[in-house]
Amino acid sequence: MPRYVRSDCPVSTYFFTARAARRGTDLFLREIDPLRAAMRKTRDRYPFSIEEIVVLGDVIHTLWRLPEGDTDFSTRWRMLKSLFSRSVDAPTDTGALRLRPGEKGLWQRRFWEHVIRDADDLEAHRHMIFAAPVQAGLVNRPEEWPHSSIHRAIAQGRLVSGGSVGRAHHPLPLVGRTARAPYHAGPLAM
């Protein structure tokens, strides 16, 4: 059995990526209300703040700030995944997935976590969250995506609507872009 090394440092801000079991699904968008309810119930039971978040069809990227001295994000993710899974129907086609007892085949079993080291690291991950819908080929501008905390950042004056979310932001035409090839799929210009 693999052993995962988890940080126990008192730093309390983490970046997470959690994915649906099936790539390319629209599960999280289709079931956004149960996802929000599961998030609220988890926050009520195990407090944390969502610094930034973006929800795409099959992936969630988020920055969480846990209470000082609390590093138990795994319990929070377990509860969130469990509450969400209990509130939506199981997919009808789970043949290719190896399900364990009690699993519905909605989530990948693990999640990716990263301890935020400093202000630059925080800004880099914030940029990644805001830019994710553009990079996935879903919209041209980050603020066009409805399931992102970028709207809160704009309302609080931390970002300007229509402005860049960082150095790497480049608006690209949607023509020729797909979920698998979000950037221009034509020949490379050298």
Backbone as CSV, one residue per row, in Angstrom:
resi,resn,N_x,N_y,N_z,CA_x,CA_y,CA_z,C_x,C_y,C_z
1,MET,0.854,-1.177,0.000,0.000,0.000,0.000,0.895,1.233,0.000
2,PRO,0.606,2.202,-0.851,1.451,3.403,-0.893,1.337,4.212,0.390
3,ARG,2.431,4.848,0.721,2.440,5.746,1.874,2.565,7.162,1.338
4,TYR,1.620,8.004,1.686,1.622,9.386,1.239,2.170,10.249,2.361
5,VAL,3.158,11.052,2.018,3.754,11.948,3.004,2.950,13.237,2.986
6,ARG,2.341,13.561,4.097,1.550,14.770,4.216,2.295,15.765,5.091
7,SER,2.210,17.005,4.709,2.864,18.066,5.470,2.166,18.248,6.811
8,ASP,2.946,18.472,7.857,2.355,18.788,9.157,2.842,20.148,9.649
9,CYS,3.313,20.990,8.721,3.780,22.315,9.094,2.575,23.194,9.436
10,PRO,2.768,24.227,10.239,1.648,25.050,10.669,1.087,25.972,9.579
11,VAL,1.690,25.955,8.391,1.175,26.757,7.287,-0.245,26.295,7.005
12,SER,-1.132,27.228,6.731,-2.534,26.842,6.659,-3.199,27.070,5.308
13,THR,-2.454,27.405,4.261,-3.062,27.593,2.945,-2.571,26.504,2.009
14,TYR,-3.530,25.867,1.338,-3.232,24.739,0.455,-3.936,24.930,-0.875
15,PHE,-3.292,24.432,-1.922,-3.896,24.350,-3.240,-4.271,22.895,-3.471
16,PHE,-5.483,22.663,-3.994,-5.945,21.302,-4.261,-6.481,21.195,-5.676
17,THR,-6.295,20.023,-6.244,-6.969,19.632,-7.467,-7.660,18.312,-7.175
18,ALA,-8.971,18.282,-7.362,-9.751,17.051,-7.221,-10.437,16.801,-8.554
19,ARG,-10.443,15.560,-8.988,-10.977,15.231,-10.303,-12.106,14.214,-10.218
20,ALA,-12.976,14.285,-11.211,-14.001,13.259,-11.378,-13.317,11.972,-11.838
21,ALA,-13.956,10.849,-11.590,-13.387,9.564,-11.980,-13.235,9.459,-13.492
22,ARG,-14.143,10.099,-14.214,-14.093,10.043,-15.675,-13.690,11.396,-16.245
23,ARG,-12.657,11.397,-17.054,-12.245,12.621,-17.736,-13.293,12.992,-18.776
24,GLY,-13.480,14.292,-18.966,-14.383,14.770,-20.002,-15.844,14.830,-19.593
25,THR,-16.178,14.435,-18.380,-17.565,14.501,-17.928,-17.930,15.933,-17.556
26,ASP,-19.214,16.213,-17.491,-19.676,17.515,-17.021,-20.314,17.376,-15.632
27,LEU,-19.953,16.345,-14.916,-20.559,15.994,-13.629,-20.637,17.164,-12.665
28,PHE,-19.516,17.850,-12.430,-19.499,18.914,-11.421,-20.343,20.113,-11.833
29,LEU,-20.464,20.361,-13.120,-21.315,21.468,-13.590,-22.792,21.063,-13.552
30,ARG,-23.068,19.861,-13.980,-24.441,19.353,-13.984,-25.000,19.262,-12.565
31,GLU,-24.126,18.954,-11.615,-24.537,18.767,-10.219,-23.925,19.847,-9.316
32,ILE,-23.904,21.093,-9.802,-23.249,22.178,-9.053,-23.942,22.459,-7.721
33,ASP,-25.273,22.358,-7.666,-25.968,22.638,-6.409,-25.652,21.617,-5.323
34,PRO,-25.682,20.307,-5.609,-25.249,19.347,-4.585,-23.775,19.527,-4.195
35,LEU,-22.940,19.931,-5.156,-21.536,20.178,-4.840,-21.408,21.349,-3.870
36,ARG,-22.130,22.428,-4.124,-22.107,23.586,-3.227,-22.630,23.214,-1.842
37,ALA,-23.707,22.426,-1.795,-24.267,22.005,-0.501,-23.266,21.150,0.272
38,ALA,-22.589,20.247,-0.412,-21.579,19.407,0.241,-20.428,20.268,0.765
39,MET,-20.041,21.271,0.003,-18.970,22.174,0.425,-19.400,22.948,1.675
40,ARG,-20.623,23.469,1.677,-21.118,24.223,2.848,-21.179,23.343,4.093
41,LYS,-21.718,22.136,3.968,-21.825,21.239,5.120,-20.444,20.855,5.649
42,THR,-19.512,20.644,4.750,-18.146,20.311,5.161,-17.524,21.484,5.901
43,ARG,-17.706,22.704,5.377,-17.162,23.898,6.049,-17.817,24.132,7.400
44,ASP,-19.104,23.813,7.526,-19.791,23.962,8.812,-19.220,23.001,9.851
45,ARG,-18.928,21.780,9.433,-18.427,20.753,10.368,-16.935,20.909,10.660
46,TYR,-16.165,21.193,9.621,-14.709,21.356,9.737,-14.339,22.696,9.091
47,PRO,-14.268,23.762,9.866,-14.087,25.103,9.293,-12.837,25.249,8.414
48,PHE,-13.006,25.975,7.338,-11.931,26.416,6.453,-12.521,27.492,5.574
49,SER,-11.665,28.298,4.978,-12.161,29.303,4.039,-11.682,28.953,2.640
50,ILE,-12.536,29.224,1.678,-12.186,29.018,0.278,-11.636,30.340,-0.228
51,GLU,-10.332,30.396,-0.383,-9.693,31.621,-0.863,-9.996,31.845,-2.338
52,GLU,-9.889,30.793,-3.131,-10.210,30.845,-4.562,-10.696,29.462,-4.970
53,ILE,-11.522,29.423,-6.021,-12.007,28.137,-6.529,-12.463,28.299,-7.965
54,VAL,-12.306,27.246,-8.736,-12.918,27.155,-10.057,-13.419,25.727,-10.194
55,VAL,-14.636,25.606,-10.694,-15.244,24.300,-10.920,-15.436,24.135,-12.418
56,LEU,-14.777,23.137,-12.978,-14.943,22.777,-14.380,-15.765,21.488,-14.416
57,GLY,-16.042,20.958,-15.566,-16.877,19.767,-15.667,-16.347,18.570,-14.913
58,ASP,-15.049,18.345,-14.985,-14.471,17.148,-14.380,-13.339,17.438,-13.396
59,VAL,-13.159,18.694,-13.029,-12.059,19.033,-12.119,-12.428,20.252,-11.270
60,ILE,-11.893,20.255,-10.063,-12.027,21.393,-9.155,-10.623,21.802,-8.745
61,HIS,-10.291,23.076,-8.937,-9.045,23.642,-8.420,-9.440,24.627,-7.333
62,THR,-8.792,24.569,-6.194,-9.175,25.465,-5.109,-8.013,25.760,-4.172
63,LEU,-8.073,26.925,-3.561,-7.156,27.323,-2.492,-7.958,27.375,-1.208
64,TRP,-7.535,26.611,-0.211,-8.201,26.592,1.089,-7.270,27.144,2.148
65,ARG,-7.833,27.909,3.069,-7.104,28.347,4.260,-7.741,27.641,5.446
66,LEU,-6.935,26.822,6.119,-7.401,26.091,7.289,-7.092,26.885,8.547
67,PRO,-7.833,26.622,9.632,-7.530,27.316,10.888,-6.093,27.043,11.321
68,GLU,-5.504,28.004,11.999,-4.113,27.877,12.433,-3.916,26.594,13.236
69,GLY,-2.877,25.856,12.885,-2.542,24.619,13.571,-3.332,23.412,13.093
70,ASP,-4.277,23.601,12.199,-5.103,22.515,11.680,-4.608,22.169,10.281
71,THR,-4.154,20.954,10.098,-3.673,20.519,8.788,-4.475,19.341,8.242
72,ASP,-5.622,19.070,8.823,-6.401,17.890,8.460,-7.325,18.159,7.272
73,PHE,-6.723,18.371,6.124,-7.524,18.607,4.925,-8.090,17.301,4.375
74,SER,-7.449,16.170,4.665,-7.951,14.887,4.150,-9.342,14.567,4.680
75,THR,-9.594,14.848,5.955,-10.929,14.624,6.517,-11.955,15.497,5.812
76,ARG,-11.586,16.719,5.512,-12.496,17.624,4.822,-12.825,17.105,3.421
77,TRP,-11.804,16.675,2.687,-12.051,16.151,1.343,-12.870,14.864,1.404
78,ARG,-12.595,14.007,2.371,-13.361,12.771,2.509,-14.843,13.087,2.729
79,MET,-15.112,14.050,3.629,-16.496,14.414,3.908,-17.158,15.053,2.693
80,LEU,-16.468,15.969,2.031,-17.024,16.637,0.860,-17.367,15.625,-0.229
81,LYS,-16.430,14.733,-0.529,-16.672,13.723,-1.561,-17.822,12.801,-1.173
82,SER,-17.868,12.419,0.084,-18.919,11.526,0.558,-20.293,12.190,0.478
83,LEU,-20.404,13.418,0.975,-21.684,14.131,0.932,-22.159,14.326,-0.510
84,PHE,-21.251,14.722,-1.372,-21.610,14.919,-2.775,-22.051,13.598,-3.403
85,SER,-21.291,12.542,-3.167,-21.596,11.238,-3.767,-22.946,10.709,-3.312
86,ARG,-23.300,10.949,-2.053,-24.586,10.480,-1.542,-25.762,11.289,-2.097
87,SER,-25.486,12.481,-2.611,-26.579,13.342,-3.070,-26.845,13.262,-4.571
88,VAL,-26.033,12.509,-5.309,-26.260,12.382,-6.761,-26.341,10.901,-7.132
89,ASP,-26.985,10.643,-8.249,-27.124,9.267,-8.722,-25.796,8.733,-9.230
90,ALA,-25.610,7.444,-9.055,-24.410,6.789,-9.574,-24.492,6.730,-11.097
91,PRO,-23.358,6.833,-11.773,-23.388,6.697,-13.236,-23.829,5.281,-13.613
92,THR,-24.509,5.174,-14.730,-24.997,3.859,-15.149,-23.900,3.002,-15.759
93,ASP,-22.887,3.618,-16.333,-21.819,2.876,-16.990,-20.533,3.015,-16.182
94,THR,-20.303,2.097,-15.262,-19.065,2.113,-14.467,-18.225,0.878,-14.749
95,GLY,-18.495,0.205,-15.863,-17.816,-1.050,-16.183,-16.306,-0.948,-16.224
96,ALA,-15.753,0.156,-16.750,-14.307,0.277,-16.884,-13.637,0.675,-15.576
97,LEU,-14.427,1.128,-14.606,-13.865,1.554,-13.325,-13.838,0.388,-12.349
98,ARG,-12.777,0.284,-11.589,-12.706,-0.733,-10.540,-13.210,-0.099,-9.250
99,LEU,-14.452,-0.367,-8.928,-15.062,0.250,-7.770,-14.829,-0.589,-6.519
100,ARG,-14.539,0.100,-5.447,-14.446,-0.543,-4.140,-15.839,-0.534,-3.516
101,PRO,-16.078,-1.379,-2.536,-17.392,-1.357,-1.889,-17.731,0.047,-1.378
102,GLY,-18.944,0.494,-1.667,-19.387,1.807,-1.224,-19.076,2.939,-2.186
103,GLU,-18.276,2.683,-3.217,-17.948,3.726,-4.194,-18.994,3.781,-5.295
104,LYS,-19.225,4.978,-5.802,-20.139,5.174,-6.932,-19.395,5.407,-8.241
105,GLY,-18.122,5.655,-8.169,-17.370,5.931,-9.380,-17.481,7.366,-9.843
106,LEU,-17.673,8.290,-8.888,-17.793,9.704,-9.237,-16.467,10.442,-9.150
107,TRP,-15.642,10.117,-8.184,-14.395,10.835,-7.910,-13.185,9.948,-8.164
108,GLN,-12.069,10.576,-8.549,-10.798,9.861,-8.440,-10.538,9.677,-6.956
109,ARG,-9.889,8.593,-6.596,-9.717,8.289,-5.175,-8.833,9.297,-4.454
110,ARG,-7.890,9.820,-5.114,-6.955,10.751,-4.478,-7.255,12.172,-4.919
111,PHE,-6.530,13.100,-4.350,-6.562,14.486,-4.794,-5.128,14.977,-4.725
112,TRP,-4.846,16.044,-5.438,-3.498,16.595,-5.434,-3.495,17.792,-4.510
113,GLU,-2.514,17.841,-3.615,-2.413,18.981,-2.702,-1.016,19.562,-2.741
114,HIS,-0.953,20.848,-2.455,0.309,21.577,-2.458,0.250,22.638,-1.363
115,VAL,1.239,22.665,-0.503,1.318,23.696,0.532,1.806,24.986,-0.115
116,ILE,1.080,26.072,0.097,1.487,27.367,-0.440,2.648,27.887,0.397
117,ARG,3.773,28.154,-0.275,5.021,28.498,0.427,5.173,29.981,0.718
118,ASP,4.719,30.834,-0.202,4.938,32.272,-0.034,3.963,33.033,-0.933
119,ALA,4.066,34.345,-0.943,3.139,35.185,-1.705,3.230,34.918,-3.211
120,ASP,4.427,34.678,-3.722,4.568,34.386,-5.151,3.893,33.068,-5.516
121,ASP,4.060,32.066,-4.667,3.432,30.771,-4.873,1.905,30.912,-4.833
122,LEU,1.410,31.707,-3.907,-0.023,31.955,-3.797,-0.557,32.604,-5.080
123,GLU,0.137,33.622,-5.573,-0.295,34.307,-6.787,-0.230,33.395,-8.013
124,ALA,0.768,32.532,-8.073,0.875,31.603,-9.201,-0.312,30.632,-9.215
125,HIS,-0.685,30.143,-8.061,-1.813,29.214,-7.991,-3.151,29.935,-8.176
126,ARG,-3.231,31.151,-7.707,-4.434,31.965,-7.941,-4.601,32.185,-9.452
127,HIS,-3.516,32.515,-10.121,-3.550,32.698,-11.583,-4.003,31.416,-12.267
128,MET,-3.473,30.276,-11.829,-3.842,29.012,-12.441,-5.340,28.746,-12.300
129,ILE,-5.890,29.049,-11.131,-7.327,28.865,-10.899,-8.137,29.765,-11.822
130,PHE,-7.786,31.037,-11.880,-8.539,31.981,-12.707,-8.432,31.648,-14.195
131,ALA,-7.272,31.190,-14.634,-7.032,30.933,-16.050,-7.510,29.557,-16.511
132,ALA,-7.863,28.673,-15.602,-8.216,27.291,-15.967,-9.325,27.191,-17.013
133,PRO,-10.417,27.941,-16.916,-11.457,27.808,-17.951,-10.980,28.248,-19.338
134,VAL,-10.089,29.228,-19.391,-9.530,29.671,-20.669,-8.614,28.584,-21.217
135,GLN,-7.762,28.046,-20.359,-6.843,27.003,-20.804,-7.569,25.738,-21.227
136,ALA,-8.745,25.488,-20.653,-9.540,24.319,-21.040,-10.329,24.568,-22.318
137,GLY,-10.266,25.793,-22.846,-10.956,26.104,-24.084,-12.446,26.349,-23.911
138,LEU,-12.860,26.672,-22.696,-14.288,26.853,-22.423,-14.765,28.286,-22.628
139,VAL,-13.885,29.251,-22.426,-14.205,30.672,-22.577,-12.974,31.404,-23.085
140,ASN,-13.165,32.647,-23.527,-12.035,33.471,-23.960,-11.422,34.263,-22.812
141,ARG,-12.237,34.653,-21.842,-11.767,35.469,-20.726,-12.178,34.781,-19.434
142,PRO,-11.325,34.791,-18.436,-11.638,34.109,-17.174,-12.953,34.543,-16.537
143,GLU,-13.288,35.823,-16.632,-14.517,36.302,-15.977,-15.783,35.850,-16.705
144,GLU,-15.651,35.229,-17.864,-16.807,34.689,-18.571,-17.284,33.363,-17.967
145,TRP,-16.434,32.728,-17.159,-16.790,31.430,-16.577,-17.597,31.656,-15.295
146,PRO,-18.811,31.104,-15.207,-19.664,31.402,-14.052,-19.252,30.721,-12.746
147,HIS,-18.512,29.629,-12.816,-18.206,28.848,-11.614,-16.768,29.088,-11.156
148,SER,-16.469,30.352,-10.897,-15.125,30.757,-10.501,-15.211,31.868,-9.463
149,SER,-14.265,31.860,-8.555,-14.201,32.925,-7.545,-13.635,34.218,-8.125
150,ILE,-13.313,34.242,-9.405,-12.810,35.470,-10.011,-13.846,36.586,-9.881
151,HIS,-15.117,36.235,-9.865,-16.175,37.242,-9.735,-16.105,37.922,-8.372
152,ARG,-15.789,37.170,-7.338,-15.615,37.739,-5.996,-14.389,38.644,-5.973
153,ALA,-13.299,38.204,-6.608,-12.073,39.010,-6.646,-12.313,40.341,-7.361
154,ILE,-13.098,40.316,-8.431,-13.418,41.549,-9.160,-14.289,42.447,-8.286
155,ALA,-15.298,41.857,-7.621,-16.203,42.642,-6.761,-15.450,43.273,-5.587
156,GLN,-14.406,42.596,-5.093,-13.620,43.118,-3.979,-12.524,44.074,-4.437
157,GLY,-12.388,44.261,-5.750,-11.385,45.183,-6.277,-9.987,44.597,-6.362
158,ARG,-9.845,43.278,-6.172,-8.524,42.647,-6.267,-8.115,42.416,-7.711
159,LEU,-9.093,42.382,-8.622,-8.851,42.236,-10.060,-9.750,43.210,-10.795
160,VAL,-9.332,43.593,-11.990,-10.137,44.464,-12.836,-10.838,43.595,-13.866
161,SER,-12.142,43.780,-14.024,-12.891,43.029,-15.029,-12.319,43.328,-16.406
162,GLY,-12.066,42.273,-17.162,-11.492,42.436,-18.494,-9.984,42.577,-18.472
163,GLY,-9.403,42.654,-17.283,-7.958,42.765,-17.175,-7.292,41.405,-17.173
164,SER,-6.004,41.413,-17.255,-5.223,40.190,-17.245,-5.226,39.582,-15.850
165,VAL,-5.218,38.245,-15.789,-5.108,37.571,-14.499,-3.652,37.230,-14.182
166,GLY,-2.755,37.695,-15.009,-1.341,37.444,-14.773,-0.572,37.480,-16.077
167,ARG,0.730,37.290,-15.963,1.588,37.375,-17.145,1.213,36.377,-18.233
168,ALA,0.715,35.216,-17.851,0.472,34.153,-18.826,-0.886,34.250,-19.511
169,HIS,-1.688,35.252,-19.180,-3.030,35.336,-19.761,-2.957,35.880,-21.187
170,HIS,-3.418,35.083,-22.134,-3.483,35.494,-23.537,-4.843,35.079,-24.084
171,PRO,-5.730,36.019,-24.413,-7.007,35.610,-24.998,-6.777,34.931,-26.338
172,LEU,-7.409,33.808,-26.538,-7.256,33.054,-27.772,-8.625,32.849,-28.406
173,PRO,-8.686,32.793,-29.722,-9.976,32.531,-30.367,-10.441,31.111,-30.054
174,LEU,-11.759,30.922,-29.939,-12.304,29.601,-29.670,-12.272,28.707,-30.903
175,VAL,-12.069,29.280,-32.079,-12.043,28.513,-33.313,-10.899,27.506,-33.266
176,GLY,-11.188,26.251,-33.553,-10.158,25.222,-33.605,-9.751,24.674,-32.249
177,ARG,-10.397,25.146,-31.165,-10.030,24.676,-29.831,-11.057,23.666,-29.347
178,THR,-10.581,22.625,-28.738,-11.458,21.627,-28.131,-10.987,21.403,-26.712
179,ALA,-11.747,20.619,-25.953,-11.353,20.315,-24.577,-10.020,19.572,-24.549
180,ARG,-9.735,18.769,-25.561,-8.482,18.020,-25.587,-7.318,18.859,-26.124
181,ALA,-7.605,19.817,-26.970,-6.569,20.672,-27.544,-7.016,22.120,-27.411
182,PRO,-6.907,22.680,-26.186,-7.477,24.005,-25.956,-6.792,25.127,-26.713
183,TYR,-5.578,24.931,-27.154,-4.901,25.958,-27.910,-4.910,25.601,-29.374
184,HIS,-4.561,26.528,-30.199,-4.609,26.333,-31.642,-4.014,24.982,-32.020
185,ALA,-4.825,24.179,-32.714,-4.400,22.821,-33.049,-3.708,22.731,-34.401
186,GLY,-3.534,23.853,-35.071,-2.909,23.869,-36.380,-1.396,23.696,-36.302
187,PRO,-0.707,23.779,-37.438,0.746,23.626,-37.444,1.414,24.738,-36.650
188,LEU,2.512,24.396,-36.023,3.259,25.359,-35.230,4.067,26.286,-36.130
189,ALA,4.040,27.558,-35.805,4.847,28.528,-36.536,6.198,28.632,-35.841
190,MET,7.241,28.373,-36.534,8.578,28.433,-35.934,9.324,29.627,-36.425
